[in-house]
Amino acid sequence: MMGCWARMILTATLVAGGCAGPALSAPVSDGAPAPLRRASPAPPPALLRLAASSVDRQALEAARSAFRALPKRERFDLQLLLAVLGYWSAVANDSFGPKLMAAIAAFQRDLGTEPTGRMDAGTLAALHAAASPLLRLWDLRSVSHPFADATLWIPAGLDLTRTTEDTGYTFRSGDGALQITFDAFPGLSPEPVYRALLDEFPPSTVLYSVVDRDFFAFSISMGDTSRYLRFQRVTGGLVGFGLIWTSDALFRGERLSVVMSDLFRASVALKQPRRPPEPVVTAADAPPAVAGPSSSPSAGVAPPSAAPAPGNAPATSSTGTGFYVAPGLVLTNAHVVEGCTAVTTALAGTPGAAQVLARDTGADLALVQTTAPGPEPARLRIGVRLGEDVAAFGFPLSTLLASSGNFTRGTVTATAGLHDDNRRLQVSAPVQPGNSGGPLLDESGAVVGIVVAKLNALKMAQTYDDVPQNINFAIKASVAARFLEEAGVPYLAAGPGTPLRPADLAALAQSFTVAIRCPP
């Protein structure tokens, strides 16, 4: 009966498959204790592999002091925010060690700031801003168990429907990508249940497991599905929850399970009135200060798109660039398609009708659906380094220059934009009106940024009596990835790869980049 009970918790499709009701609340026979199978914890992300012996003790103490100086709520929240973004995979606690320092440093490195591992007000604000899109998507809400004194925070934003079972609740998403069970079982204790549940699965599928006298938890990956389970000892038995999600789910089930586990532990085991961090509106959500038509003239920054098409085209017609991120879906700048009543795209000269599906004016990004032929989409790489060689491809001055596109090369000259805008990169690759929305590629052909703005040389010369050269800006790929995740678009990810010859790099960029025309 234990096997059937385990399947009922972990796979809802078997709930109606014949598990006998009375057996669900029967105590597990302790019998002769079998040796516990403890799976080795999953290795942490590469960015977090920081040995304690390699940490500078003085730097660690400085980071620990900064952590302790935060209010207690913020100490817990920063760990939850790191978990939302995938930098932290443990429940929050009030201690500070090398692993948490490494997680903060990893976020700072991707942010383009000095990776000190020390949490300051600027890093914490950036952390809140970066995690807010996924927090908004989840829209975590608390649910009380109908039969036990326990609270679970569930992602109400994922279109969940609830059914009441003999043991608690089951929640299912409308698209079938997520199922959550919230159950209470009288008369059971953690260790024998943990042992029996693990017997249901091959050891090779268990990513992580832990058990002690008061709780157990484990995660499992089987083909295209992933599972997480956590149960806590309470008076009279066990209460806990399980998640099953499709492994490629865009709502990031592995991160969601960490956050839900943290909040469940705080409520049931620690009796802490914890809440998830609230999504916030910060500078990252505000209209960009350095790009787009609304930029202050004094900033000396202009978008290299919205290029008026001369000749017979209406004065208000404009052109720009975009690139495929998924079949039939093109990413570009929001200001490229601002105010458009219709959009057309052209790949290798072949036009196609298009429409704007999603737009984020704060990030200056837009998603366009097109009928033009769909090539292999571009791959996004997060974390380009200062000094790396990059290349831009686009369709600048489309009625004057080659309709096949222009390819220019340069380097990453800064990992932040104007006024330390950490959403941007500064690059030396030349761009012109019409380049906006185009890909900025590393040497292997992965997209590390989206061209967005150039410094206005004439205005800068008038203000500073000097002519700046090759000071251009791109939106970081990490910002684009968050936009695509929030829009529900699966994208291809990449790490640093083998450099291509310039001609091969240009051909690759040309294969997935489109010209965009936005008539009035």
C-alpha positions in Angstrom: 0.0 0.0 0.0 2.9 2.4 0.6 3.9 2.1 -3.1 0.4 3.2 -4.1 0.4 6.0 -1.6 3.7 7.3 -2.9 2.4 7.3 -6.5 -0.7 9.1 -5.3 1.3 12.0 -3.9 3.8 12.2 -6.8 1.5 11.5 -9.8 -2.0 12.7 -9.6 -3.0 10.5 -12.6 -2.9 7.5 -10.2 -5.1 9.0 -7.6 -8.1 7.5 -9.3 -6.3 4.4 -10.2 -7.3 2.2 -7.3 -5.4 3.3 -4.2 -7.4 2.0 -1.2 -8.6 4.9 0.9 -8.1 3.4 4.4 -4.5 2.5 3.7 -3.6 6.2 3.1 -3.9 7.0 6.8 -2.4 3.8 8.2 0.9 4.0 10.0 3.9 2.7 8.1 5.3 -0.5 9.7 8.8 0.3 11.1 9.9 -3.4 10.9 13.6 -4.0 10.6 15.3 -0.8 9.7 16.8 -0.8 6.2 19.8 1.3 5.4 18.7 4.8 4.2 19.6 5.7 0.7 20.9 9.2 0.7 21.4 10.6 -2.8 24.4 13.0 -3.1 23.2 16.6 -3.4 23.1 17.9 -6.9 26.3 19.9 -7.6 25.8 23.6 -7.3 25.9 25.9 -10.4 29.4 26.5 -11.6 29.3 30.1 -10.4 28.7 28.8 -6.9 31.6 26.3 -6.7 33.6 28.3 -4.3 35.7 26.3 -1.8 35.7 27.7 1.7 39.5 27.5 1.7 39.7 29.8 -1.3 37.6 32.6 0.3 39.6 35.6 1.5 38.7 35.6 5.2 38.8 39.4 5.5 36.4 39.7 2.5 34.2 37.0 4.0 34.0 38.9 7.4 33.2 42.1 5.6 30.4 40.4 3.6 29.1 38.8 6.8 29.0 42.1 8.6 27.1 43.7 5.8 24.6 40.8 5.9 24.1 41.1 9.7 23.6 44.8 9.4 20.4 44.2 7.3 17.1 43.9 9.1 16.1 40.3 9.7 13.3 40.4 7.0 15.8 41.6 4.4 18.3 38.8 5.4 15.7 36.2 4.6 14.4 38.1 1.5 17.7 38.4 -0.2 18.1 34.6 0.0 14.6 34.1 -1.5 15.4 36.6 -4.2 18.6 34.7 -5.1 16.5 31.5 -5.2 14.0 33.1 -7.6 16.9 34.0 -9.9 18.5 30.5 -9.6 21.6 31.6 -7.7 20.6 29.9 -4.4 19.1 26.4 -3.8 18.8 26.2 0.0 16.2 27.4 2.5 16.9 30.8 4.0 18.6 31.0 7.4 20.2 33.7 9.5 23.8 32.6 9.0 26.3 33.7 6.4 29.0 31.6 4.9 31.1 31.2 1.7 28.3 29.6 -0.3 25.9 32.6 0.3 28.8 34.9 -0.4 29.5 33.1 -3.7 25.8 33.3 -4.7 25.8 37.1 -4.1 29.1 37.4 -6.0 27.6 35.4 -9.0 24.7 37.8 -9.2 27.0 40.8 -9.0 29.1 39.4 -11.8 26.1 38.9 -14.1 25.0 42.4 -13.1 28.3 43.8 -14.3 29.4 45.1 -10.9 32.4 44.1 -8.8 31.7 40.6 -7.4 32.5 41.3 -3.8 29.8 39.0 -2.4 28.9 41.8 0.0 25.3 42.9 -0.1 24.8 46.6 -0.3 21.7 48.8 -1.0 22.4 49.0 -4.7 22.8 45.2 -5.1 19.7 44.5 -3.0 17.7 46.9 -5.1 19.0 45.3 -8.3 18.1 41.9 -6.9 14.6 42.9 -6.2 14.2 44.4 -9.7 15.7 41.3 -11.4 13.4 38.9 -9.5 10.2 40.9 -9.9 9.2 39.6 -13.3 9.1 36.0 -12.1 7.5 36.9 -8.8 4.8 38.7 -10.8 4.3 35.7 -13.0 4.0 33.3 -10.0 1.8 35.7 -7.9 2.3 33.7 -4.7 -0.7 33.4 -2.5 -1.1 31.6 0.9 -3.4 28.6 1.3 -4.3 27.0 4.6 -4.6 23.2 4.7 -8.3 22.2 5.3 -7.4 19.6 8.0 -4.0 20.6 9.5 -2.4 23.7 10.9 -0.2 24.4 7.9 0.1 27.1 5.3 1.5 26.8 1.7 2.3 29.6 -0.7 1.2 28.6 -4.2 1.7 30.3 -7.6 -1.8 31.6 -8.2 -0.6 33.4 -11.3 -0.1 30.1 -13.1 -3.9 29.6 -13.7 -4.4 26.9 -11.0 -7.6 25.1 -10.4 -8.1 23.4 -7.0 -9.8 20.2 -6.1 -10.4 18.9 -2.5 -9.1 15.4 -1.7 -9.5 13.2 1.4 -5.9 14.3 2.4 -6.0 17.9 1.4 -5.8 19.9 -1.9 -4.6 19.3 -5.4 -3.8 22.3 -7.7 -3.4 21.9 -11.5 -2.4 24.5 -14.0 -4.6 24.9 -17.1 -1.8 23.9 -19.5 -1.0 20.8 -17.5 2.6 21.9 -16.9 2.3 22.0 -13.1 0.6 20.0 -10.4 0.8 20.7 -6.6 -0.5 18.5 -3.9 -0.9 19.7 -0.3 -1.6 16.7 2.0 -1.8 15.7 5.6 -1.4 12.1 6.8 -2.1 11.0 10.4 0.0 8.4 12.1 3.1 8.7 9.9 6.7 9.7 10.6 9.4 11.0 8.3 12.1 8.3 8.2 10.1 5.2 7.1 8.0 7.3 4.7 11.1 8.7 3.2 12.7 5.2 2.8 9.5 3.8 1.2 9.1 6.7 -1.2 12.7 6.5 -2.4 12.1 2.8 -3.1 9.7 3.9 -5.8 12.4 5.5 -8.0 15.7 4.4 -9.5 18.6 6.0 -7.6 19.9 7.6 -10.8 16.8 9.8 -10.9 17.2 11.3 -7.4 18.9 14.6 -7.6 18.8 15.5 -3.9 17.4 14.0 -0.7 17.6 14.7 3.0 15.9 13.3 6.1 16.0 13.7 9.9 13.5 13.0 12.7 11.3 16.0 11.9 11.2 16.3 8.1 12.3 14.9 4.7 12.7 16.3 1.3 13.9 15.2 -2.1 13.9 16.1 -5.8 13.7 13.8 -8.7 14.1 14.1 -12.5 12.6 11.5 -14.8 12.6 12.2 -18.5 10.6 15.3 -19.3 9.2 15.7 -15.7 10.7 16.9 -12.5 9.4 16.4 -8.9 9.9 17.8 -5.5 8.5 16.7 -2.2 8.8 18.1 1.4 7.0 16.8 4.5 7.2 18.0 8.1 6.4 16.1 11.3 3.4 17.7 13.1 1.4 16.6 16.1 -0.3 13.3 15.0 1.5 12.7 11.7 2.9 14.5 8.6 1.9 17.4 6.5 3.6 18.5 3.3 3.5 19.3 -0.4 4.6 17.9 -3.7 5.3 19.5 -7.1 5.4 17.9 -10.5 6.3 20.0 -13.4 7.5 19.6 -17.0 11.2 20.0 -17.1 11.1 22.7 -19.8 8.4 24.8 -18.0 9.0 28.5 -18.5 7.8 29.3 -14.9 11.0 27.7 -13.6 9.7 24.9 -11.4 13.0 24.1 -9.8 13.2 27.7 -8.5 9.6 27.7 -7.5 10.1 24.5 -5.4 13.0 26.1 -3.5 10.9 29.2 -2.7 7.8 27.2 -1.7 9.9 24.9 0.5 11.5 27.8 2.3 8.2 29.5 3.1 6.6 26.1 4.1 9.5 25.4 6.5 9.2 28.9 8.0 5.5 28.5 8.6 5.2 24.9 9.8 8.5 24.1 11.4 9.7 27.5 12.6 6.4 29.2 13.2 7.6 32.3 11.5 5.1 34.6 9.8 7.2 34.9 6.6 5.9 36.2 3.3 7.5 36.1 -0.2 9.2 39.3 -1.3 6.8 41.6 -3.1 7.6 42.5 -6.8 8.8 46.1 -6.8 8.9 48.9 -9.3 12.5 50.2 -9.6 14.6 51.9 -12.2 14.7 48.6 -14.1 11.0 48.8 -14.7 11.0 52.5 -15.5 11.4 53.9 -19.1 15.1 53.7 -20.1 17.1 56.8 -19.3 19.6 56.3 -22.1 17.6 54.9 -25.0 14.5 55.5 -27.0 12.6 58.5 -28.3 11.9 59.9 -24.9 15.5 60.2 -23.8 16.5 63.6 -22.5 18.4 65.6 -25.2 21.0 66.5 -22.6 21.9 62.8 -22.3 23.3 62.9 -25.8 21.9 59.5 -26.5 19.8 58.5 -29.5 18.3 55.2 -30.6 19.9 53.9 -33.8 16.5 52.8 -35.1 13.4 54.7 -36.0 15.3 55.6 -39.1 13.0 57.6 -41.4 12.8 56.0 -44.8 13.5 58.6 -47.5 12.2 58.6 -51.0 8.5 57.8 -51.5 8.0 56.4 -48.0 5.9 58.5 -45.6 8.0 60.7 -43.2 6.7 58.8 -40.2 7.6 55.3 -41.6 10.6 53.8 -39.8 12.9 50.8 -40.0 14.8 48.7 -37.5 16.2 45.2 -36.9 15.1 42.1 -35.0 16.2 38.5 -34.8 14.5 35.1 -34.3 14.4 33.8 -30.7 11.9 31.0 -31.4 10.0 29.7 -34.4 7.9 32.6 -35.8 9.0 34.9 -33.0 11.3 37.9 -33.4 12.8 40.0 -30.6 13.4 43.7 -31.2 13.3 47.0 -29.3 10.0 48.4 -28.1 10.8 51.8 -29.6 11.3 50.2 -33.0 7.6 49.3 -33.2 6.2 52.1 -31.1 3.0 53.5 -32.5 2.9 51.0 -35.4 -0.4 50.1 -36.9 1.3 47.3 -38.9 4.7 45.6 -39.0 6.5 43.8 -41.7 9.7 41.7 -41.4 12.1 40.6 -44.1 14.5 37.7 -43.9 17.0 37.5 -46.7 14.8 39.9 -48.7 11.6 37.8 -48.3 8.9 39.9 -46.6 6.3 38.7 -44.2 3.4 40.2 -42.3 3.8 40.5 -38.6 2.1 41.7 -35.4 3.4 42.9 -32.0 2.6 40.2 -29.3 4.3 41.7 -26.3 6.0 44.9 -25.3 8.0 46.1 -22.3 8.8 49.8 -22.6 10.8 49.7 -19.4 13.2 47.1 -20.8 12.7 48.6 -24.3 12.0 45.2 -25.8 9.2 43.8 -27.9 8.2 40.5 -29.3 6.9 40.3 -32.9 5.1 37.3 -34.5 5.9 37.0 -38.2 4.9 34.9 -41.1 8.4 35.1 -42.7 10.3 31.9 -43.0 11.7 30.7 -39.6 15.3 29.8 -39.4 17.2 28.2 -36.5 16.7 30.8 -33.7 19.6 32.7 -32.1 21.0 31.5 -28.8 21.2 33.8 -25.8 24.3 34.0 -23.7 24.2 35.7 -20.3 27.4 37.1 -18.7 29.6 38.6 -21.4 32.9 39.9 -20.0 34.6 43.3 -20.3 36.9 43.3 -23.3 35.3 40.5 -25.2 35.1 40.8 -29.0 31.6 41.4 -30.2 29.9 42.0 -33.5 26.6 43.8 -34.5 24.4 42.9 -37.4 21.5 44.9 -38.7 19.9 46.9 -41.4 21.0 50.5 -40.9 19.9 53.3 -43.3 18.0 50.6 -45.2 17.2 52.7 -48.3 20.8 53.8 -48.7 23.0 50.9 -47.6 23.0 47.2 -48.6 19.6 45.5 -48.1 21.5 42.3 -47.2 22.5 43.9 -43.9 25.6 45.3 -42.3 28.1 43.5 -40.1 30.4 45.5 -37.8 32.9 44.5 -35.1 34.1 45.9 -31.8 34.6 45.1 -28.1 32.7 45.3 -24.9 34.1 48.6 -23.5 32.0 48.6 -20.3 29.6 46.2 -18.6 27.2 49.1 -17.7 25.6 51.9 -19.7 25.3 55.6 -19.1 25.2 56.5 -15.4 26.1 52.9 -14.4 22.9 51.5 -15.9 23.4 47.8 -15.2 20.8 46.7 -17.8 23.1 47.8 -20.6 26.5 47.1 -22.2 28.7 49.7 -23.8 30.3 48.5 -27.0 32.6 50.0 -29.7 31.0 48.1 -32.6 29.7 50.9 -34.9 25.9 51.2 -35.3 23.7 53.5 -37.3 19.9 54.4 -37.5 18.2 51.2 -38.3 20.4 48.9 -36.1 18.2 49.1 -33.1 16.8 45.7 -32.1 19.6 43.8 -33.8 21.8 41.2 -32.2 25.1 41.8 -30.6 27.1 38.6 -30.9 30.1 37.1 -29.2 32.8 35.3 -31.2 30.9 32.0 -31.2 27.7 33.5 -32.6 25.7 33.6 -29.3 23.6 36.8 -28.7 25.0 38.7 -25.7 23.0 41.9 -26.2 20.4 43.7 -28.2 21.5 47.0 -29.9 19.6 49.8 -28.4 21.3 53.3 -28.5 24.3 55.3 -29.6 25.8 58.4 -28.2 24.8 61.5 -30.1 28.2 62.8 -31.3 26.8 66.2 -32.4 25.1 67.0 -29.1 28.0 65.7 -27.1 30.3 68.0 -29.1 28.1 70.9 -28.4 28.0 70.1 -24.7 31.6 68.9 -24.0 33.5 70.4 -26.9 34.7 67.0 -28.0 33.5 64.4 -30.5 33.0 60.9 -28.9 33.8 57.9 -31.0 32.1 54.5 -31.1 30.2 54.8 -27.9 27.1 52.6 -28.4 24.9 50.6 -26.1 23.1 47.2 -26.0 20.5 45.7 -23.7 22.1 42.8 -21.8 21.0 39.3 -22.8 19.9 38.6 -19.2 17.3 41.4 -19.5 16.1 39.9 -22.7 15.9 36.4 -21.1 13.7 37.7 -18.3 11.4 39.4 -20.8 11.1 36.2 -22.8 10.4 34.2 -19.7 7.7 36.6 -18.6 6.2 36.4 -22.1 6.2 32.6 -21.9 8.6 32.1 -24.8 11.2 29.3 -24.7 14.6 30.4 -25.9 17.9 28.7 -26.6 20.6 29.3 -24.1 24.4 29.2 -24.7 27.7 29.5 -22.9 31.0 30.6 -24.3 31.8 28.6 -27.4 34.4 28.1 -30.1 35.2 31.3 -32.0 34.1 31.5 -35.6 35.9 33.2 -38.4 34.4 36.7 -39.0 32.9 35.7 -42.3 31.2 32.6 -40.7 30.0 34.8 -37.8 28.5 37.3 -40.3 26.7 34.5 -42.2 25.3 33.1 -39.0 24.0 36.5 -37.9 22.5 37.1 -41.3 20.6 33.7 -41.1 18.4 34.7 -38.2 18.3 38.5 -38.4 15.4 40.4 -40.0 14.7 43.9 -41.2 11.7 45.5 -39.6 9.5 48.2 -41.2 7.0 50.0 -39.2 4.6 52.1 -41.3 2.3 54.6 -39.6 
